[in-house]
Amino acid sequence: MDTREFSLPFYEEVLEFLAGSPSTREIINYRPPSETQRRFSELLDANRRGVLTPQEQDELDHYVRIERMLSLIKAKAYSRVEPGEA
């Protein structure tokens, strides 16, 4: 396994968040920090323009994987919330 993937700040942020045993509500409400969102947007823009370096493509792939994982975690959390509570 490539150890670089675990050194990315977004991985660290998500791991810290999950390690803190967040409540169902906290999971549903989780948003990446603005700096992370900004970087993700930059990478998406560069991808649309076709100017990503191989390293940036790798970084974007990691962001996408984490976003997918978070979406699945949030979906599971939503399924545990009482109707009308979400």
Steps between C-alpha positions, in 0.01 A plus 500: 500500500624846411564686826470841329123466500488509878709815523247714314344758731143403407562139606638627828202732552248224436688250713516747790129573464404132497742412780316752717192271500266759348127476560263413218405868476867607484562252218204631304613860548870440430653728237866502405690813606483790254867458404430138402193601302703770325777254403245248373340773287841601361574142402158456339550820302846392383354163403227666291768706326713188447807640675541267800845361567516128579552589867194727498295229329601262777402760760164560330435125491557487877259789560236327289543171689466674834193694384337176387580336832357797690185488289452134590564568868252786496240282326539240775470772763182636337351151513543503879328836553137499606254633238465875526828528694727552198 
